[in-house]
Amino acid sequence: MNPEYPALSTASLIDLDSPMTSLKQYQLAAALERDLGHPAIADNPLSFQRTAEIDEQETFPEAEVAWLYNWQLQHYYIPTQCGGKFTSFEEFVGFVRVMARRDLNITIAFTTMFWSFLTWMAGTDAQKAKLAQYMQEDHGTMCLAYSERDHGSDLVGGSVVARKVPGGYRLTGEKWPINRATRSGITYVLARTNEEGGNRGLSLFMVDKREINPNEYGNNPKIKTHGIRAADMSGIYFEDCFVPDTMLLGQEGQGLELALKGFQITRALCAAFSQGAADTCLRTTLNFALNRQLYGKTVWDMPHARRTLVNGFLDILTCDCVNLAAARGFHVAPRQFSVWSAVDKYFVPVTLENMQQDISVVLGARFYMRDEHDHGVFQKMLRDSSIISVFDGSSVVNLHALILQRRQLAKTRGRRKPKDIEAINARLKNSFDLNTDLPPFDPTQLELISRGADDVPQGLESALEALEALTPAEVDATVLGCLKQQGQQLLQALDDQDAAIAQSAFEHGHDQSFESFEQAKHYCRIHAATACLHMWLHNRRHLGEFFAQGQWLVLCLDRLLAQWLPTRPAVPETYYATVEAELLSLYKAEQMFSIVPFQLATLPAADPVPPAPAAMAIP
């Protein structure tokens, strides 16, 4: 079951005629998809039937997690320089979506391994080697013990204490609620090492349960949750527990800095969970709409239902542009990720949660049933998805991170010089052009603040210049006219917000106003719309005819602009017909709903009906 790229033929990934055949970064996702098989087949790993049973029983998915380990997927969470096979976050997002479209509970449980990046970022060579061996050979995983019962996301206010003693520290206190707290062998514990607290009063420990006294720590009981019911959602407590110096990650007092930098990685990757869930919710709803007969026609034939599903598809395409660019941006512009990750973590999960709610009306009462349609996968995905915008920093936490940096972003944008714009454009090409090779990810380049840099909106003027350079011979004149107008509306919105921020008083600490949070949401929408424009400009020659035409882009931008421009020119209705046709085409071909629609596992062809015996032939 071990996937090796050379053995994977291009034909098994996507059609040979497809322009996506050259995108090698999706081969791993396609290989995993192929081996998992179609989720509608009950005996396949992570099938809808099996994951529904696990959900009802609220039992940890032991066999399914073991299957993923035996497939050796854990190697792709470990950088190549540490002995693993991780190459890029774009590849990572691809295979996480493959898992997440089947079951979020199993995907989240397995993908707690991405917290290993704390060690890859700050660990010693010995710590890295130890963790890599633990993950590869022992099939071990880890959990993140940051939050506390009385302090929530207030990390600085945490009360778990690590008291320095000869040879190590004595840990005391409780972390709760923690995903995989009981079953994880390694726990990343954020603890106070300075009694006076403060930003330099916390340290981070990579606590290996195998090497501490079992009488000095324990786990809390499993917590019952509305979604991801089978998760090991519990807690861990320490009672004067000795941990050696070798378990300290980084330097003493560096814990908060490492925690915040680690969140920049995990927050952006969480969006892939939402993308996988959204694909399944749209796919199962479209399946219902095409086969359900009402009033002498199918549900799909009804204009309201059809437009609702098309809008859901447009939301997926928008989020694709945001998250794929962010995944690539890790490698190209890691110093900006205090901004990029906050935008990605807010915008993608919230947009796709709302999208799932919107399309649920097409299912009618069946959206609320737990086993009536496709083993109740829609209702289960809806419940499970609701946690994504909460963990690794809630929506409020991410918007707060943007508010604190928004003034500097506005100032920097206003001070750009030609050489700055040239550098921004070079980075944008590498971040958005899916055909370009990515540099290795360097976690040491992550910074707590972006120092005013966010290439995506700061490259908007360059994108508008690129639009102006296009001709009707390259792009349909009506599409091009719409995009130019929408681009100017985006630019005006960004200019207006920058001006408003420059004139407003700075809001300190956690005293930000309601209006500031609304501004931050608006910035996320501008960032997302601009990301769609960049993605189209950099890939329109090699992502197929539907992508190149740009009608989908006009509609995506229109949906985003509608949130602050209720009165605007109407877009051509024929564009919706084009997107409808693409949605149906991807559905019938069983391809991912994505700007990179690689092949999904297919159901085996039905056996042909044998001809009737001659004696029974119908005259």
N, C-alpha and C positions, 0 to 999 in steps of 0.2 A: 503493500500500500504506500510505500514511500514515494512521493512525487519527485521525479527528476526531470528537469526541463527538457533535456535533449530527447527524452523518450516521448515527449508530448507533441504530437503532430499538430500543425496549424489547423488542419481540417477538423480536429476534434474540438477546437475552440470556437470558431466562427466560420462563416462561409468564406471560401477562398476568394470570392469576388469582393468581399467586404474590405473597405479601406482600413479597418481596425486590425487586420492581420499583423501589421508591423508593431503593434503595441505590446511588446513582450512583458510589460509590467502587469498584464492581466492574465498571464498564463497560469500562475499559481491559483488564482481565484477560479479559473475555468477548470483546472484539474481537480480542485476540491469539489466544485459543483458536480462534475462528472462522477466522482466516486461516491458522493453522498446520495446521488440518484434523486429521482423525482419525489418531492415530499408527500405527494398524494398516495404513494405506494406504502402501505402500512409497515412492511418489513424493512424498509430502508432506514438507515440511521437518521435520526432527527426528523422522522416523518411527522406530519400533522397529527395523526392518530396517536402516535407514541408520546409526543410532547403534550398533547391534551391529557393523556392518562397521568403523566408525571405531575402536571399542574393540579389535577383533581386530587391526587394522592399527597401532594405537597412533600414529595420525597426528593432528595438530592439526586440528580441524573448521573449516577455513578458510571453506568455502562456507556452512556453517550460521551461523557468526558473522556473515558478510557479509549473510546474509538478514536477521538481526535488526537490523543497522545500517540496511539499506535500508528496513526497516519503520519506522525512526526511533525504535526503543525507547530509544536512548541519551539522548534528550531527557528521559526520565522519571527520569533519575538526576541531573538538574541542576535546582536550585530555580528557581522562576519569577523570583525577584528577580535571578538570575544569567543569565536568558535562556532557561531551560529550561521543562519542563512538570511537574516534580515538585510534587505537591500534598500528599500524605500518605503516611506509612509503611504505613497500612492498604491503600491502593491498591497500593503497592509490593509488599507481601506477596502480594497477590492475583495479580499478573502473574508474580511469581517462581515461585509454585506451578504456574502453567500451564506454564512452561518446564520446571521440575524434574520434573513428572510424566512428561515425555518422556525427558529425559536430564540427569543431574546434571553430567556432564563439560562439556557445552556451557553449561549454566546457570551453573556456577561460573566458567567461563572468561569469559563475558560480564559477569557480575556482579562481577568484580573492580573494575568502575567505581564500586561503592559506597564504595570507599576515597577517592573524590573528596571525600567529606564532610569529610575532614581539611582540604581547602582551603576548602570552603564555611564551615567552622567557624573557621579561623584565618588564612586567606590575606588578602592585600591585595586591593584592587579590581583591580589589574593582574593579579595571579596568578589571580583568579577568572575574569576575562575571557579570559585566555590559555587556561586549562584548558577553559572552556566551548567556546571555538572549536575547540580540539583534539579534543574529544569529538564535537561536532556535525558539523563540516565535514571533519575529517581522519580520522574514525572511529578515533580513538586511544583507548587504554586505559592503565591504570596497574597497578603492583604494589606490594606492601607488603614492604619489606626491613627486617624487624626481627630475626628469629631468626638465630642463628649456629651453626656446626657444633659448637663447643665449649661453647656457653652455652644453647642451647635457648630456653626461656621466661624465662630470667634476663636481662631486658632491661638492668638496671643493670650487669650484669657484662659487657656486650658490649665487644668489643675493636676495632671499627671506629672510627677516629679521624678527626676533622675539625679540621685545624690552621689557625688563622686566619692569613691572609696579606693583603696589600693587595688590596682589591677583592673578596675572597671567602675561600674555604677550600680546603684540600688534603685530599681524602678518600683514606684508605688502609685496606684490609681487605676481608674477604669476608662476604657475607650468603648464608645457605644453610640449609634449602631454601626456595625462593621460588616461588610459583605465578605463572606468566607473567613470570618474570624476564627471559627472552630476548626475548619478543615485545612486551613493554610498552615504550612510548615514554617514559613517565614513571614514575620509581621514587621512592617515599617511603622515604628512608633515615634510619634512626635511628643517630646517630653521637655519639661522645664528643667534646665540645668543651672539657671541663675534665679535665686529666690526673688530678686527684684523684678523679674520678668522683662518685658520689653521685646523689641524686634530681635535683639541679639541674646535673648534669654532662653531660646529654645534650641534643642539639638535633635537630630534624627538618628534613630538606631535601626539597624537591620537585625532584628531579633530572630535567631534560629531556635525554634522550640526544642529541637533535638539536643541542644546544648545548655539548656537552663533547667533548673530544678523544678520538676512537675508539681512539687508541693508549694511553690512560690508564685504560681499563676493559675488561672482558671478561665473558663469560658462561660458566658451567660447563655441562657436558653434561647432557642430559635424564636425569632419574632415573627408573628403572623402579619402578612402584608396583603394588600389588595392585588398587586401584580407580582411578577416573578416569585410566585408562591413557593416554588421548590428551592429557592435560594437559601444558602446558609447565611441568613441575616441574623447576626447575633452580636456578641461583644467579647471583650477580653479584659481581664483585670490582673493587676500585679500586686503582690503583697511582699514588699521589701525584697524584690526578686533581683538576684545578682546577674548582671550581663557584663561580659568582659569588654575591655577596650576595643577589641577587634570587631565588635558589633557596632561601634560608632561610625556613622556614615558621614564623610566629610570632616569638617572641623567642629569642635564644640562651639555652640552659638550660631552655627550656620543653618540650623534646622528650618527656620521659617523661609529663608531664601531658597533652599532646596525644595521645600514643599510647594512654594509658589511657582518655581520653574517647572517642577514636575507636572503641576496642573496645566501648564501651557501645552504640554504634550497630551495628557489624557483628555483634556476638554475637547480638543479638536478631533481626537479619535472617537470620542463618544458619538459624534454626529453620524458615524458609519452605522451604529446601531439603529438610529432613526431611519436611515436610508433603506436598510434591509427590511425593516418592519413596514415602511410605507409601500415598498414594492409589493409585498404580499397583500396588504390591505387593498390596494388598487386592483391587483390581479384577481383576487377572489371576488371582489365586488363587480368587476367587469365580467367575470365568468357568470355570475348570477344575472347581470343585466342582459347578457346576450342570450341566455337560455330561459329566462322567466317570461311567461306569456301573461299579459294583462290587457284587457280591453281590445283583444284581437290583434295585439302587436307585442313585440318584445319591449322590455324596459329600456333597452338601448335605443329603440326607435323614438322614445319620448324625448323631446328637446331639452327639458330641464335636467333629466337624468344624464343625458349624453354630455351636456355642457359641464355639469358638475364633475363628471369623471375626467373630461379633458382638462379642466382647471386643476384637478389633482395631479395629472400627468405634468402639466406646466410647472407646478410647485416642485415636483421631483426634479425636473430639469434645472430649475433655478438653484435648488440646493446642491445638485451635482456640480454646477459651476463653482459654487462657493466652497464646497468641501474638497473637491479634487484639487483646486488651486491652493487651498490651505495645506493639504497633505504634501503637495510639491513645494510649497513655500517654506516649509520646515527646513528643507535642504538649501534653499536659495537665500532666504532672508530671515534666519532664526532670531535675529535681534529684534524683529518687529512683532514677535508672537505674543507679547503681553496684550497686544491689540487684536491681531488676527485670530488668536484662539478664543478670545472673549466674544468676538463677533460671530465666529463659527458656532461656538457652543450655545450662544443665545439664539441665533437666527435659525439654524437648521432644525434642531429638535422642536422648537416652538412652532415653526412653519409647518412641519410635517405632522405634529400632533393636531394642529388645527385642520390640516388637510384630511386626516383620518376622520375627524369629527364631521367634517363637511360631507364626505362621501358616504358616511354611514346612513344618511337618509335614503340613499338608493337601495340599500338592503332592507329598509323598512324594519319590521319587527325582528327579522332574522339577525340583525346586528347585535341584538341583546340576548340571543340564544347561545348556549354554550356547546351545543353539539349538532345543531340542525343543518348548518351549511359549512362544508369543509372542516368538520370537527370543531366548529366554533373558533376558527383561527383568527377571524377578524376581531371578535370580542376579546380574545386573549391578547392579541397584539396591542389593542387599544389600552388595556389595563397595564400591560408590561411596559409600553412606551412611555407612560406618564412619569416614570421614575427618571428617565434620561435627562430631562431638563432640570432635575433636582440634584443628582449626584455629581461629584467633582466640581462643585461650585454651582449653586442654583442660578436661575435667570437673573435674579436680583443681584447676586454677587458679581456676575459677569458684566451686567450693566454698570454696576458701581465701579468696576475696574476701568471701564471706558470713560466714565464721567471724570475720573481722576486724571486721565490723560488727554481728554478732548481739547482742552485749551492749548496744550503744547502742539497737538496735531494741527490745529488751525494756524498757529503761529508759523510752524515749519512750512506748511503748504504755501503761505504767503511770502516766504523768503526764498523759494526755490530759484536756483540759477540754472543756466543752460546745462552746465556739467552735471548738476543734480538730476535734471530731467533725463539726461542721457543715461545716467546710471540706473534710474528708476525704470526706464524703458527696457534696458538690458535684463534687469531682474524680472520684469513682467514677462518677457518672452520666455525665459527659462521656467518661470512659475506656471505659465498658462499653456505654452506650446507642448502638447503631450508627446510630440515626437523628439523633443530635445532630451539629452541625457542629464540626469541630476547629479550634482556633486554629493559626496557622502554627507550624511547628517552629522553635524558637530554640536553636541549638546552643550559644550562649554561656551558656545556663542549666545545662548539664551540669556536675556537680561530681564530684570524686574520691571523696567519701563522701556518703551520703544524709542525714547528720545525724539518723539515727534514724527516718527516714520510709519506710514501705512501706504505701501506702494499702490494698492488697488485704487482708492479714490484720488490719490495724488498723481496717478497716471491718466486721469480722466481726459484732460485736455489733449493728451497725445492720442488717445483713442478717438476723440472727435476729429483730430487732424487726419487720422487713418481713414475714417469714414468719408471725409471730404475728398480724399484721394481716389476713392473707388468710383467706378463709372457704371452706367446702366448695362454696359457690355459684360461686366463682372457680376453685378447684383441687380435684380429687378428694381426698376426705378421707383416703384411705389414702396417697396420694402426699404430701400435706401432712404427715401424721403421720410418715412416714419421713424427710422432709426436716428436720423440726424435731428429731427425734432425732439425725440425722446431724450437723446443725449444732451441737448441744450437744456431741457427741463431738469435733468439730473444735475447738470453743472450749476444751474440757478439755485437748486435746492441746497447744494453743498456750499455755494457762496453765501447764501442767506444764513445758513446755520453757523458758518464760521464767523460771520459778522455779528450775529446775535451773541455768540459765546464771547467774542472779544469785548463786547459792551457790558456783559453781565459780571456780577461779583463772584469771586471764587468761593465755592462752598467746601468747607473743611470736613475732614473725617467722614462720619456717617450722617451728616446733616444735610445731605443733598435733597433738594426739593422734588416733588412729584414731577414738575416740569422738566427737571434735569434728566430724570429717567426716561421721560417721553422723548427728549432730544436724543438720548443714547439709542433708543429703539429706532428712531428715524435715521440715525447714522448707520445702523446695521442694515437698514433697507437700501440706503444709498450705496453702501459697500457691496451688497449683494447684487444690485442692479448693474453696477459697474463691473463686477466680476463676470456677469453673463456677457457683457459687451466685449470684455477682454478675451474671454474664452472663444467667442465666435470669431473675432478678428484673427486670433492666432491659430485657429484650427479649421477654418472654413474650407480649406483645400484638401483636407485629409480625414474628415469624419463623415463622409457620405453626403448624398444629395439633400436629404431632409435637413440635416444640420446646416449645410451650406446655403440653402434658400433663405434662411433667416426669418421665416414667418413665425416660427416658434419663439424666436427671440423678441420680436415685436410684441407678441402676446404676453410673454413673461415680464417684459418691462412695463407693459400696460397694467398688469396686475399689481406690480409694486408701486407704480406711480399713482394708481387709484387710491392708495392709502393716504396720500396727502394732496392729490389733485382730483377731487371728485368730478370736476368739470374739465374735460379735455377732449380733443378730437377723437371720434370713433375710429377703431381699427377695422379694416375690411373683414366682413364676415367670412369670406372665402378662406381666410387663414385658419379659422377653426376647423374647416373641412379637411385641410391639409394635415393638421395635428391629429384629428380623429382617425384619419387613414393610417398615420404612423403608429398611433396607439394600437389599433387593431392589428396592424402588421406585426408589431413586436409581440403582441399577445399570441397570435396564431403561430408565429415562429418560435415561441417560448424563448424569448430573449429578454435580457435585463432591461427594465425601464430606466434608461440612462442615456446620456450623450455618448457613452461607449457601450452599446448594447450587445455584450458578448453572450454566447449561447448558454442557455440554462439546460439542465437535465430534462429530457423529454420522456413522455409516457411511451411505452412500447406500442407499436401499431397493433390495432385490433386484428384478430385473426379473420381472414376473409370468410364470408358465409359460403359454405359448400353448396354446389348446385343441387337442386332437388333431383331425386332418382327419376329415371325416365318414366316409370309407371305413374309417378305422381306429378309429372310435368303439367304445368298449366297451359291449356291450349291457347 
